[in-house]
């Protein structure tokens, strides 16, 4: 297996994550840029992201510089919009150089035919969020939000963000959402014979399930509590890795 692997992670929630975890995520980006053939960030990298015409949120300078450095080195970076950062735009694509997705995408990664989605609004339940998602992503809402002063907009976003660090394991709500996403992914895999891998995030609960021989559902987890990521390599099953374990193994 001479080809370099694909690295995929999700839910760093930069801006809400503890400083130590943000630093760890930055170190992971540097590692991924050196080792991977492609880096895929599967949503909610930022706890809030919205682009005005001439303004972008502050607080992400080092991570944005790291992403630009990876792209400049020739390694593609894909970013899936999550429920906290779906409103990405030209700054990310033109200034930083990432490939930005606002909808689930099918692509071949690590030799596997994959469906990648953040996971918000998928699976059973979550009806209130689905209704809110439709409103937040509508063109009138986006147009109106652009006319609010950025300082006020960021304050509003921080006020409504429900990002939390759950000590001692996932909350009951997170576990229910994780179960619903797993059921959804199983159904997709069983109905789509061409798919070999479904990758989600959103629940903050890392999981790897072999739904059928050689066909997997993987949730990459998060960086708030778990510091987990996915490694996809030709000829090998998907590997769900903890950054802490990976660092210990490299020492």
C-alpha positions, 0 to 999 in steps of 0.5 A: 500500500504505497498510496498515502491515506485519506484523513477525515475528522469532524466537529472541532467547534473552534471558538467553543472548544477548550484551548488545549483541544484547539491546539491539539487540532492544529497539531493534527492538521499539521500531521494530516497535511504531512501524511495524507493524500487528502484531508476531509473536514466533515462539518462544524470545524467552526462553532460559528462561521458566516461570511459577509462581503468584506468581513470574516469571523475572527479567532481562527487565524492559525487554523485557517493558515494551516489549512492554506498551507496544506492546500499550497503543499498540493494536498486537497482539503475538503470542508463539509458545511455543518449545522454551525458552519454551513454558511461558508463562502468565497473566502474559504474557497478562493482565499484558503483554497478548500473545496466546500460542500453544502450537501452530502457528497459521494466520492471515492476515498481510500479506494472505497465508494463513500457517502459523506454527510455531516449528519444534521437533520438525517435519521428519525426525529429531530423535527424541531431542528429540521424546521429550523434548518430550513429557515436558517438556510433560506435565502431571505434569512441569509440576506437579512443576517448580512445586514446585522453588524458582525459584532452583534451577529457573532454575539447572537450566534454564541448565545444560541450555540449549544456546544458543550463538553460532556465529561464522562461520556455523551449525554442521553440526547447525543446517544439517541442522535447517534443511534438514529444516525447509525440506523439511517446509515445502515439503511443507506448501505443496505439499499445502495449496493454501490456504497462501501462506506457511509461517514457522518459526524454531528453526534460527537459519538465515535462509532465504527460498524461493519454493516455487511462484509467489507461495508462500514458505517463510521462516525468520526466523533469529535474534538471536544471530548474524543479527539478522534479521526478516520484514516482511509487507506487502500486495501485496509478497513477504515481505522477510527483513531484517537489523536492521543493514542496516535501521539503516544504511538509516535513518541 
